[in-house]
Amino acid sequence: MPCGYRDGEIKMEAVVKQFQDGKLVIGTNNTLKMLKAGKLETVYITTTTPEEIKSKITGVEVKKLKMNATDLGKLLGKNFPIALCGVRK
């Protein structure tokens, strides 16, 4: 099943809340592993998520964040870029 990309206004407060509530899986490897196991309902990508990673995302809704991986990492209080994250079912 192909993934559905959605552009639009994503409230970053909602992403931060999902992270604080423990619903957000961060990092490319963790997100792809959980996606393969069918445990994610949504995947967030950044403006700098590589195409080869995007091509591996199938079967879930994909939301494009209007920020790069470094900014997402900072927003979530991390010292590293986060190019991909997913919301647990």
N, C-alpha and C positions, 0 to 999 in steps of 0.2 A: 504494500500500500504506500503510495507516494506521500511525502510529507506536505503539509499545507503551510506555506509561508504567509505570515500576516504582518503587514506594515501597519503602523498606526501608533497612537499615543499609548505607550505603556508607562504606567505610573511607577516610577522607580521606588517609591515608598512601599509599593506592594511587593516588589522583588526583595527589598530589605526585610520586610516583615516575614516573607516566606523563609528567608535565610535564618532570621532570629527564631522562628518557630520550628526549625529543623526540617522543613519540607524541601529545602533546596540542596541539590547535589552539585558540588562545584568541581571544576576541572574536567578536561577533555577525557582522560582515561576513565575516571569514575562515572561520568555522565554516559559515555558510550557503553560501558559495562552494564549499567542499570537499564539503559535503553534496550540493549540486546535481550535482557532478562524480562522485558515488558513491564518494568516497574515505574515508568515515567508517564505523565500525562501531557506535559509540555516541555519544550526545550527552548531556551533563550540563546541566541547567538549575538555576537558583537559585530561591530563594523570591521573588525580585524580577524574574524574567524576564518581560517584558511578554507579554500574551496574543497580540498581533499577531505577535510573533516565534515563540511556541510553535506557532501555527497554520501556520507555514511548515516545520515539521519533519515530514518524512515518510520512510518507508522504512527507519528505523533504530530501535534500542532507545533509549528516552529514560529517563535516570535522574535523579530529583529529589534534589538536594542539600539538606540541611537547614541552609542558610546563605544569606545574601543576597550580592549581587554584590560589595559592598564587602569583605566578609569573605573571599570567594574570591580577590579580587585581592590582599589582604594575605597570605593563605595561600601564594599562588604568588609572593610577593615583588614584586608590582607596585604602582605608586602610583595605580592606577585600578581601577574596578569591572569585574568580568568576569561578565556575566549568562549567557553561553553559551560552552561549549567542547565540543570533540569529540575522540574518539579515532580516530587514523588506522588504516586496515586494515593 
